[in-house]
Amino acid sequence: MRRRVHFREDVDDDGELVELHPLLQWDMAAVIWLVQQKEERQWLRKLVHSTTSRRRTQDISLLIWFVFIIMIPEFGFPYFWICVGNLLAVATLQYLAERPRPIDLYYPLVQLQDRRCIDEDTRGFPCVDCHMAVVVLLPAILHTQSVIVQLIFIAIILYIALCKLLLATRFISQVLGSWLMGFTGILIGNHGQYCSNCCADCIRHDRAWNVDREQRQQLDGHPEARLYRSLREYPQLGRSERSSSSSSAPTTWQIEYDTCASTRRKRGSSRQKRFVLFPRTGNASKGEGGFVKKQSTK
């Protein structure tokens, strides 16, 4: 009797034949073929085992963090925030998901691998190294103009994923899913940074508006400011209205106001400006009447 399982915990020892889920079965066949190709080629086996280790300081994934440190001065704090946030998120998700690896489902694969290259504490999906390789290296690939540097970064991403497959620690679907999650993490991080910048701009604009409103309220309370507002509307009247009302309009107005304190501090003086409106001589019937604003400084 056959039954399908999704996890290793479903496999019992009663001797019955166990069949994997079709997707995992296809992935398992591909991983087994890759492992056999590695074992048949000694140079490939030595290359993979020499560049991978259960210790992070001796693993090929260390190149990701070298690039991360180099790119921080170039991209600034948003890049640092996106990378660290993705690292914490993917590590937490891997701990909660607890997806199996090929070596967890097929024991003969464990016998073909070097135990020094396999981290027994990790889970299958999402793959932290594949995820962070996209998050850290993809912005650098898009930023640099050198084709050689771009090819090197792409080769690092592909080689890290290939090592996971040759060591039977990840399925192909898990690698592809981790790449997709890394790209999604970049989009979410950029969107969050854009929203934070918009909020900061709104806060700065609101503070500036409040300061300007307080200054306007202080000026509005001054009696000479109210007189100035009433006089400021007078020149905006039409020429016909000004000519008809020129006979009854006052001849002169004097408006005095103090410059604001910040301007006085910058100029180092407490000068007062005097604006005097003088009636312009001319024929009012021809529209030549009006007022001239002259400025005098004491």
Residue pairs with C-beta under 8 A, 6 or more apart in sequence:
1 16
1 17
2 17
2 18
2 19
3 16
3 18
3 19
4 19
4 20
4 21
5 11
5 18
5 19
5 20
5 21
6 21
6 24
7 100
8 100
8 104
8 105
10 18
11 18
19 25
20 28
20 105
23 173
24 105
24 171
27 102
27 171
27 172
27 173
28 102
28 105
28 106
28 171
30 165
30 172
31 102
31 109
31 165
31 168
31 171
31 172
32 102
32 106
32 109
32 168
34 165
34 166
35 109
35 112
35 113
35 166
35 167
35 168
37 44
38 44
38 45
38 48
38 166
39 45
39 112
44 166
48 117
48 163
48 166
48 167
49 114
49 116
49 117
51 59
51 60
51 159
51 163
52 59
52 60
52 117
52 163
52 167
53 59
53 116
53 117
54 116
54 117
54 118
54 119
54 120
56 62
60 156
60 159
60 160
60 163
61 129
61 132
61 133
61 160
63 156
64 129
64 132
64 133
64 136
64 137
64 156
64 160
65 136
67 136
67 137
67 140
67 153
68 83
68 136
71 79
71 136
71 139
71 140
71 143
72 79
72 80
74 143
75 139
75 143
78 189
78 190
78 193
79 139
81 189
81 193
82 135
82 185
82 186
82 189
82 190
82 193
83 132
83 135
83 136
85 185
85 189
86 131
86 132
86 135
86 182
86 185
86 186
86 189
87 128
87 132
87 135
89 185
90 126
90 128
90 131
90 132
90 178
90 181
90 185
91 128
93 126
94 122
94 123
94 125
94 126
94 127
94 128
95 123
97 123
97 125
97 126
98 123
99 123
99 124
99 125
99 174
100 123
100 124
101 122
101 123
101 124
101 168
101 169
101 170
101 171
102 109
102 124
102 168
102 169
102 170
102 171
103 109
103 110
103 113
103 118
103 168
103 169
104 124
106 168
109 168
110 118
112 168
113 167
113 168
117 167
118 167
118 169
119 169
122 128
122 169
124 169
124 170
124 171
124 174
125 170
125 171
125 174
125 177
125 178
126 174
126 177
126 178
126 181
127 164
127 170
127 174
127 175
127 178
129 160
129 164
130 157
130 160
130 161
130 164
130 170
130 175
130 178
130 179
130 182
131 178
131 179
131 181
131 182
131 185
132 182
133 156
133 157
133 160
133 161
133 182
134 157
134 178
134 179
134 182
134 183
134 185
134 186
135 182
135 185
135 186
137 153
137 154
137 156
137 157
138 182
138 183
138 186
139 186
140 149
140 153
141 150
141 153
141 154
144 150
157 179
161 170
161 175
161 179
164 170
164 175
165 172
165 175
170 178
215 260
219 225
220 226
222 257
224 255
224 256
224 257
225 257
227 253
227 255
228 255
228 257
231 253
231 255
231 277
234 242
234 249
234 291
235 242
235 290
235 291
237 245
239 287
239 289
240 287
242 284
242 287
242 289
242 290
243 284
243 285
243 287
243 289
246 279
246 284
246 289
247 284
249 279
251 279
252 276
252 277
252 278
252 279
253 276
253 277
254 274
254 275
254 276
254 277
255 274
255 275
255 276
255 277
256 272
256 273
256 274
256 275
257 272
257 273
258 272
259 271
259 272
259 273
264 270
264 271
271 297
271 298
272 297
272 298
273 295
273 296
273 297
274 295
274 296
274 297
274 298
275 293
275 294
275 295
276 293
276 294
276 296
277 291
277 292
277 293
278 291
278 292
278 294
279 289
279 290
279 291
279 292
280 288
280 289
280 290
280 291
280 292
282 288
282 289
282 290
283 289
